Amino acid sequence: VQLVESGGGLVQPGGSLRLSCAASGFTFSSYAVSWYRQAPGKGREFVAHITSTGGSTNYADSVKGRFTISRDNAKNTVYLQMNSLKPEDTARYYCNVFVSNGYWGQGTQVTVSS
């Protein structure tokens, strides 16, 4: 199982980014995927979750209405569209899948600052 996140960067408050998580090594379309984030000095926290078909999603209260999780099973990729970014969204963002065990990517850094 391999997960590779990309799309992070430096953005001003109010800006947008789209993160991608490219998956390989398992039957991607059969598994739900989640995004988590970890800010400096803090624990890893749940951000968003999408079911295997994409038919159901859920979000942390802190990002609800601003972030959208989606997936393209033909491309083995999950996305996180992040709008109206705030400085408190600054963190390293990770995707996660549970395939017998939990797997994590290396993460992608998002910094929201003016």
C-alpha positions as CSV (number, residue, x, y, z in Angstrom):
1,V,0.0,0.0,0.0
2,Q,1.3,3.4,-1.0
3,L,-0.3,6.8,-0.5
4,V,1.3,9.9,-1.9
5,E,0.0,13.3,-1.0
6,S,0.6,16.5,-3.1
7,G,-0.7,20.0,-3.7
8,G,0.3,21.7,-0.5
9,G,1.9,25.1,-0.4
10,L,1.8,28.6,1.0
11,V,-1.5,30.5,0.5
12,Q,-2.9,33.7,1.9
13,P,-5.9,33.7,4.2
14,G,-9.1,33.3,2.2
15,G,-7.3,31.4,-0.5
16,S,-7.8,27.9,-1.8
17,L,-5.7,24.8,-2.4
18,R,-6.6,21.3,-3.7
19,L,-4.7,18.4,-2.2
20,S,-4.4,15.1,-3.9
21,C,-3.7,11.6,-2.5
22,A,-2.6,9.1,-5.1
23,A,-3.0,5.5,-4.0
24,S,-1.5,2.2,-5.2
25,G,-1.0,-1.4,-4.0
26,F,-4.6,-2.2,-3.2
27,T,-8.1,-2.2,-4.7
28,F,-8.6,1.5,-4.2
29,S,-12.3,1.5,-5.2
30,S,-13.1,-0.9,-2.3
31,Y,-11.9,1.3,0.6
32,A,-12.9,4.4,2.3
33,V,-10.2,7.1,2.7
34,S,-9.7,9.9,5.2
35,W,-7.7,13.1,5.5
36,Y,-6.1,14.1,8.7
37,R,-3.8,17.0,9.6
38,Q,-1.2,17.8,12.2
39,A,-0.2,21.2,13.3
40,P,3.2,21.9,15.0
41,G,3.0,20.8,18.6
42,K,-0.4,19.3,18.3
43,G,-1.8,15.8,17.7
44,R,-3.1,14.5,14.5
45,E,-6.7,15.4,13.9
46,F,-9.5,14.1,11.6
47,V,-10.4,16.4,8.7
48,A,-12.7,14.5,6.3
49,H,-13.8,11.0,5.2
50,I,-15.2,9.5,2.1
51,T,-16.7,6.1,1.5
52,S,-15.4,3.7,-1.1
53,T,-18.0,4.8,-3.7
54,G,-17.9,8.5,-2.8
55,G,-21.5,8.3,-1.9
56,S,-21.1,9.5,1.7
57,T,-18.7,12.0,3.2
58,N,-18.2,13.6,6.6
59,Y,-16.1,16.4,8.0
60,A,-14.7,17.9,11.1
61,D,-16.8,20.8,12.4
62,S,-13.8,23.1,11.9
63,V,-13.7,22.6,8.1
64,K,-17.4,21.9,7.4
65,G,-18.6,24.2,4.6
66,R,-15.1,25.2,3.5
67,F,-13.5,21.8,2.6
68,T,-14.8,19.2,0.1
69,I,-13.5,15.7,-0.1
70,S,-14.0,13.7,-3.4
71,R,-12.5,10.8,-5.2
72,D,-11.9,9.5,-8.7
73,N,-11.7,5.7,-8.6
74,A,-10.6,5.5,-12.2
75,K,-7.5,7.5,-11.2
76,N,-7.0,5.9,-7.7
77,T,-7.0,9.4,-6.2
78,V,-8.7,11.3,-3.4
79,Y,-8.9,15.0,-3.4
80,L,-9.4,17.7,-0.7
81,Q,-10.6,21.0,-2.0
82,M,-9.9,23.6,0.6
83,N,-11.5,27.0,0.3
84,S,-11.6,30.1,2.6
85,L,-8.4,29.0,4.2
86,K,-7.6,30.3,7.7
87,P,-4.2,30.5,9.5
88,E,-5.5,27.8,11.8
89,D,-5.6,25.5,8.9
90,T,-1.8,25.5,8.8
91,A,-0.7,21.9,9.2
92,R,0.7,18.9,7.5
93,Y,-2.1,17.0,5.8
94,Y,-2.1,13.2,5.5
95,C,-4.4,10.7,3.8
96,N,-5.2,7.5,5.5
97,V,-6.7,4.1,4.5
98,F,-7.3,1.0,6.6
99,V,-6.4,-2.1,4.6
100,S,-5.9,-4.8,7.2
101,N,-3.8,-2.2,8.9
102,G,-3.8,1.6,8.9
103,Y,-1.6,3.2,6.2
104,W,-0.5,6.8,6.0
105,G,1.2,8.9,3.3
106,Q,4.2,11.2,4.0
107,G,2.0,14.2,4.1
108,T,1.9,17.6,2.3
109,Q,2.5,20.9,4.1
110,V,-0.2,23.6,4.0
111,T,0.8,27.0,5.3
112,V,-1.8,29.8,5.5
113,S,-0.2,33.1,6.1
114,S,-0.2,36.7,4.8
